[in-house]
Amino acid sequence: MPWKECSVMEERLRFVARLLEGEGMSDVCRSFGISRKTGYKILQRYRAEGVEALCDRSRRPVRYANQLPDQIEAMILRLKQDKPHWGARKIRELLVRRLAGEYRIPAISTVHAVLDRHGLVARSRQRRRFKAEGTPLSQAPMPNDLWCADFKGEFKLGDGRYCYTLTVTDQASRFLLTCEALESTRETGVFRCFQSLFAERGLPTAIRSDNGLPFASPNGLYNLSKLSVWWLRLGIRIERIKPGHPQQNGRHERMHLTLKREATRPPGRTILQQQERFETFRREFNEERPHEALAMQTPAERYATSPRPYQGLPELTYPMHDRDIIVTACGRICMHRKKINISTVMAGQRLGIKEVEDGIWIVSFMQYDLGYIDLEQKTLQTIDNPFATGV
């Protein structure tokens, strides 16, 4: 508010005085350099509360999000000490009875969080928000232990369109499994490429990629994408290099340098022509070009098809859980007529849920625990990233 050089209280008093003397709101506001909206707000406060209303008001929030009064937290801990075998729901019920309207009663999840923070909840690992990072990387001594996937940087074709090159190599043998010229990095085309590749070469133990689309999703649960969820369903472990560290996929990046020099300069006129160049390069790279790291053997002499055939997606069952549930197309599950957001990358997947405490459920995908659901808050609270353990 552009007040002049004097006390703000004083200036507001002068402003109100001129209005009370009969001057028009527009003229007075123009004189003081403020908007009519601000002028009417000052006048309204004066009429409602008098001169004291013209003083500066505190900008302190009425309440702080997620802040629990100390006395309430202390009471929760005392109740837990008295009833060590009681969970968050029962402890909260005691709070309701003892406080009886004196304070706002915290949610079950808040009580659970207080107990968890003070080490009063039996759990296998400390809960925390997931932070995108790399995963443990394997050594992969044998063919098909690890495949490396990436998109080579896009380049323009002779017809003016861009080409996005999907490449997959075998880490141990350096065998170039596929080199596909695509019109975009969308998941649909990448899915088709991997389906054909799995049908031809079988399934690897793990696939290593960077943290970009479509291999990972910055907005997906634990940075998963629909593509990486599909890999997990097939029993393929996912590995991700640390963001900003392409050297962790160095063998693959070195192949990209050779690919760029020998198959894209100059580029093809069309996608089909460029794909023909890629096929020629792939055949030469695998079958003719000796590799120094392979004792001058070719990748084709070291590579063998995976013994794990691709037979589609296996069924998911959860015998150790209370029930299973399907994630909707919008990324939610429905429990007790309540909708809980999971993630759209899990759409169509079957999850297992098990009640670990009254109103608190653990949610699992295959052998991975995704987090806890609080039915009262209708949210999924994530835990340690289960896909960064290398299991």
TAZITA-V533406 format. One record per backbone hydrogen bond with DSSP energy under -0.5 kcal/mol. NH is the residue of the N-H (numbers start at 1). CO is the residue of the C=O. Records with the same first field share a line. If there is no record, write none. Layout:
NH=CO, CO
This chain:
3=1
6=4
11=7
12=8
13=9
14=10
15=11
16=12
17=13
18=14
19=15
20=16
21=17
22=19
23=18
28=24
29=25
30=26
31=27
32=28
33=29
34=29
39=35
40=36
41=37
42=38
43=39
44=40
45=41
46=42
47=43
48=44
49=45
50=46
53=50
54=51
55=52
67=64
68=66
73=69
74=70
75=71
76=72
77=73
78=74
79=75
80=76
81=77
82=78
83=79
86=83
91=87
92=88
93=89
94=90
95=91
96=92
97=93
98=94
99=95
100=96
102=99
105=103
111=107
112=108
113=109
114=110
115=111
116=112
117=113
118=114
119=116
120=115
123=121
135=240
145=142
147=206
148=169
149=208
150=167
152=150, 165
155=163
157=161
158=268
159=269
160=157
163=155
164=182
165=152, 163
166=164, 180
167=150, 165
168=178
169=148
170=175
171=146, 169
174=170
177=168, 175
178=168
180=166
182=164, 180
190=186
191=187
192=188
193=189
194=190
195=191
196=192
197=193
198=194
199=195
200=196
201=197
202=198
203=308
205=144
206=145
207=237
208=147
209=239
215=212
216=212
217=223
220=217
223=220
224=221
227=214
229=225
230=226
231=227
232=228
233=229
234=230
235=232
236=231
237=205, 235
239=207
241=209
245=242
248=245
249=246
250=247
253=249
254=250
255=251
256=252
257=253
258=254
259=255
260=256
261=257
262=258
263=259
264=260
266=264
274=270
275=271
276=272
277=273
278=274
279=275
280=276
281=277
282=278
283=279
284=280
285=281
286=282
287=283
288=284
289=284
290=288
291=297
294=291
295=292
296=291
297=291, 294
299=285
300=286
301=298
302=298, 299
303=299
306=201
309=307
311=309, 312
321=318
322=353
323=353
325=351
327=349
328=332
331=328
333=340
335=333, 338
338=335
340=333, 338
341=378
342=331
343=331
346=343
347=344
348=327
349=346
351=325, 349
352=364
353=323
354=362
356=354, 360
357=360
360=357
361=359, 373
362=354
363=371
364=352
365=368
368=365
370=363, 368
371=363
372=381
373=361
374=379
375=359, 373
378=374
379=374
381=372, 379
382=380
383=370
388=385
389=386
